[in-house]
Amino acid sequence: MASNRVRQSWSPEAYALARQARSLNFLKIEPLIQKLQQAFGRSRRDCLVLIHRCAQERPKRRSGVPGKFCASEERKKLA
């Protein structure tokens, strides 16, 4: 039940901030947790859950067709 509450109540800005964890190493996640806590007034646990959820998300494809990439990516493959 608590996870539904956490999932539904984060703002798009919080999700954008948490998605930055994908490109950070483990040592740099702590400042991100603190930043989320300060900006959104949440517990450390809630911030960790959000970061974990965002880190596990698959990146969205650039084109709307599954299995297809945009033209610039296809050119890169051919080069």
N, C-alpha and C positions, 0 to 999 in steps of 0.2 A: 504494500500500500504506500509506503513512504517513497519508493522509487517512482511511482506515478506522480506523486506530489512534486518531487524534485524535477522530473522530466518536463512537466507541464509549466512550471513556474519560472524557468530561466528565460531571459530575454535573448533576442538574436545577437545582441552585442556580447553577451556572455558566451554564447556558442562560438562566435568568431574568435574571441580571446582564447577559449579552451582549445580550439582547433590548431592554434599555434604550437601546441605540445607535440604535434606530429613531427615537427622539424627540430625539436629540442632534444638534447641528450638528457639523461636522467638527472644530472646535477642541476640543470637549469629549470627543472619543473617546479622546484620549491618557490622561487620568486613568482612564478606564474600563479601558483596556489595562493600566495599571499596577496597578489594583485586582485585575483577574483574575490577573495574574502573582503578586502577593503572596499572594492568597487560595488559589490552586491550584497554585503552584509550576511554572508552565508557561513556555515560551519566548514571546517577543514574537510570533514568527511563528504559533505555535499559537493564541495569543489573538486575533490578527488574523483567522485563518481562521475561528474560532468566531464572532466578531463579524460577519464578512462573511456567513457562512451564515445567522445569525439575522436579519440585516438584509434578506436576500433572501427569507425565508420570507413566505408570504402569511398575513395575519391569519386566524384561524379564524372562521368564521361563527358567529353566536350561536344560530341554530336548526339543527336536524338535517336540515332539508330544503334541498337545493341550490337557490339562487335565491330562497329565502324568507327573510324577516327576522322577528325577533320582533315581537310586537304593538306594543310601545312604539316601535319604529322605523317601523312602518307609520303610526302616529298622527302621528309627526313629519313624515312625507312629506305627509300630508293637510292638516296645519296650515299 
